[in-house]
Amino acid sequence: MTAPQAREAAPTAPPLTWLYVPGDRPETVAKALGCGADVVIVDLEDAVASDRKAYARAATAELLADPATASPDAVPVHVRVHGEEDIRALAGLPGLSGLRLPKITHAVSVHHVAAVAPGVPLYPLLESALAVEHAYSIATAHHDVRGIALGEADLRADLGVREDSGLDFARSRLVVAARAAALPPPAQSVFPDVRDLDGLWTSCVRGRGLGLLGRAAIHPRQLEVIGRAFRPTAREVEEAEEIIAASTVDAGALALPDGRFVDAAVVASARRTLAIAGRA
C-alpha cells in the first residue's frame, strides 16, 4: 500500500465539471469537447448497448489516438470502461487522461487494472455497500489512484434507499476516505433530471456542504449550474484573501479585526478556497 502522504501536493485549481458522453456517439463526443466541461468522460459502460460496445471502443480508441486530443491545451478525456478488453485497448493511447473503473469493491481490483494499464490515472467508482465499507483501502490501493467517487444509482438500489438524504452517510464516508488518502475531494454523482436546474442547484449546494467538490453531468446545460454552485463566491474569495494576507504578517494564531480567529487550519482552508476559485 502506498503511503498517502506521498500524494500531497500544492493546491491547484481542480476540475469542477465532469461531463459523461456515450462512447458510441463520436459526433456527440466531439461536441462535448467544446462545451466547456473541465473533463469529458467517454462512457463505454451503462450508456452503450451491448451490441455497440465494440464500436464504441474502436471509436474511442480513434479519438484518443488523435494528437489533438493529447495536446496540452485539450480538454482531458477520461473513459469509463466496461471491462478489461477496453482497458487493454485504450491504456497506451496518448489522449487518455484517466480510467473510470465502475463497480469496484476491493483494492485487489485496482491492483489488477494498474498492472494492465501502468501509469494511467485511475478513478474507482464505488457503487455498493461493500465498496463504501472498503473506501479507504480502495483509495490507497495504488499510487495511480487519483480520485474516488460514488455511483449513486447502483448504490441507491443496493441499499434500498428512497430518499436522497439516505446517501449522505456514504457521501461523507467517501469524503473522509479521500482526505485520509490525500486524494482530492470526491465529485458529486450525476443529477438525473436534466430539465430541473433548480433541483440541480439545491442538490449541489447540499453536496458542497458535505465536502464534495464538483459534479458529474449528463447534459451540457447542467455545467453552468454545477460550476456556479461549487465555485467560491466573491465574498468567500475576499475573506480568503484577507486571511492569507494576515497570515503573511503573523505566522502564529491571530484574530482579524472582525473577530474571526485565524490559525494554520484556517489558512489552509483559505488557500484551498483560492485554488478552487483559480486564484492560487
Residue pairs with C-beta under 8 A, 6 or more apart in sequence:
1 107
1 137
1 140
1 141
2 140
2 142
2 143
4 140
4 180
4 181
4 182
5 182
6 143
6 182
7 143
7 181
7 182
7 183
8 182
10 280
11 271
11 272
11 274
11 275
11 280
12 275
12 280
13 275
13 276
13 277
13 278
13 280
14 184
14 185
14 213
14 214
14 275
14 276
15 38
15 39
15 76
15 187
15 214
16 38
16 187
16 213
16 214
16 215
16 226
16 227
16 230
16 231
16 276
17 36
17 37
17 38
17 39
17 214
17 215
17 217
17 223
17 226
17 227
18 37
18 38
18 39
18 40
18 41
18 78
18 187
18 214
18 215
18 216
18 217
19 32
19 35
19 37
19 39
19 40
19 41
19 216
19 217
19 218
19 220
19 223
20 41
20 43
20 47
20 80
20 190
20 216
20 217
20 218
21 28
21 29
21 32
21 40
21 41
21 42
21 43
21 47
22 28
22 29
22 42
22 43
22 47
22 48
22 56
23 29
23 42
23 43
23 44
23 47
23 48
23 56
23 57
23 59
23 60
23 79
24 47
24 48
24 49
24 52
24 53
24 55
24 56
24 59
26 59
26 62
26 63
29 40
29 42
29 59
29 60
29 63
32 40
32 220
33 40
33 69
33 74
33 75
33 77
35 220
35 223
36 220
36 223
37 75
37 217
37 220
37 223
38 75
38 76
38 214
39 75
39 76
39 77
39 78
39 97
39 98
40 75
40 76
40 77
40 78
41 77
41 78
41 79
41 80
41 100
41 216
42 60
42 63
42 77
42 78
42 79
42 80
43 79
43 80
44 53
44 56
44 57
44 60
44 79
44 80
44 81
44 82
44 86
45 80
45 81
45 82
45 102
46 102
48 56
48 82
53 82
57 85
57 86
57 89
57 90
60 79
60 90
61 89
61 90
61 93
63 69
63 77
63 95
64 70
64 77
64 79
64 90
64 93
64 94
64 95
64 96
65 93
65 94
65 95
66 95
67 94
68 74
69 77
69 94
69 95
70 94
70 95
74 95
76 97
76 98
77 95
77 96
77 97
78 96
78 97
78 98
78 99
78 100
78 123
79 86
79 90
79 96
79 98
79 99
79 100
80 99
80 100
80 102
80 125
81 87
81 90
81 99
81 100
81 101
81 102
82 102
84 116
87 99
87 113
87 116
87 117
88 116
88 117
90 96
90 99
90 117
91 99
91 116
91 117
91 118
91 120
96 120
97 121
98 120
98 121
98 122
98 123
98 146
99 113
99 117
99 120
99 121
99 122
99 123
100 123
100 125
101 109
101 110
101 113
101 122
101 123
101 124
101 125
102 125
102 127
102 151
103 125
103 127
103 128
103 131
103 151
103 154
104 110
104 124
104 125
104 126
104 127
104 131
104 138
105 126
105 128
105 130
105 131
105 134
106 134
106 137
106 138
107 134
107 137
107 138
107 140
107 141
107 142
108 141
109 124
110 122
110 124
110 138
110 141
110 142
110 145
111 141
111 142
113 122
114 122
114 141
114 142
114 144
118 144
119 144
120 144
121 144
121 146
122 142
122 144
122 145
122 146
123 145
123 146
123 147
123 148
123 149
124 138
124 139
124 141
124 145
124 148
124 149
125 148
125 149
125 150
125 151
126 132
126 134
126 135
126 138
126 148
126 149
126 150
126 151
126 155
126 174
127 150
127 151
127 152
127 153
127 154
127 155
127 158
128 154
128 155
128 158
129 155
129 158
129 159
131 138
131 155
132 150
132 155
132 170
132 173
132 174
135 148
135 173
135 174
135 177
136 177
136 180
136 181
138 145
138 148
138 177
139 145
139 148
139 177
139 178
139 180
139 181
139 183
140 181
145 181
145 183
146 183
146 184
147 178
147 183
147 184
147 186
147 187
148 174
148 177
148 178
148 181
148 183
148 186
149 174
149 186
149 187
149 189
149 216
150 167
150 170
150 171
150 174
150 186
150 189
151 189
152 167
152 189
152 190
153 189
153 192
155 161
155 167
155 170
156 166
156 167
159 166
159 167
159 170
161 167
164 203
168 210
171 186
171 188
171 207
171 210
171 212
172 210
172 211
174 186
175 185
175 186
175 210
175 211
175 212
178 184
178 185
178 186
179 185
179 211
184 213
185 211
185 212
185 213
186 212
186 213
187 212
187 213
187 214
187 215
187 216
188 203
188 204
188 207
188 212
188 214
188 215
188 216
189 215
189 216
190 215
190 216
190 217
190 218
191 199
191 200
191 203
191 204
191 215
191 217
191 222
192 218
193 199
193 200
194 218
194 219
194 221
194 222
197 221
197 222
197 225
200 222
200 225
200 226
201 225
201 228
201 229
204 215
204 225
204 226
204 229
204 230
205 229
207 215
208 229
208 230
213 230
213 276
214 226
214 230
215 222
215 226
215 229
215 230
217 223
217 226
230 276
231 276
231 277
232 240
232 273
232 274
232 276
232 277
236 273
236 277
237 273
237 274
237 277
237 279
239 270
240 269
240 270
240 271
240 273
240 274
240 277
241 270
241 274
241 279
242 256
243 256
243 260
243 262
243 266
243 267
243 270
244 267
244 270
244 271
244 274
246 254
246 256
246 262
247 262
247 267
247 270
253 261
253 262
253 263
253 264
254 261
254 262
255 261
255 262
256 262
260 266
271 280
274 280
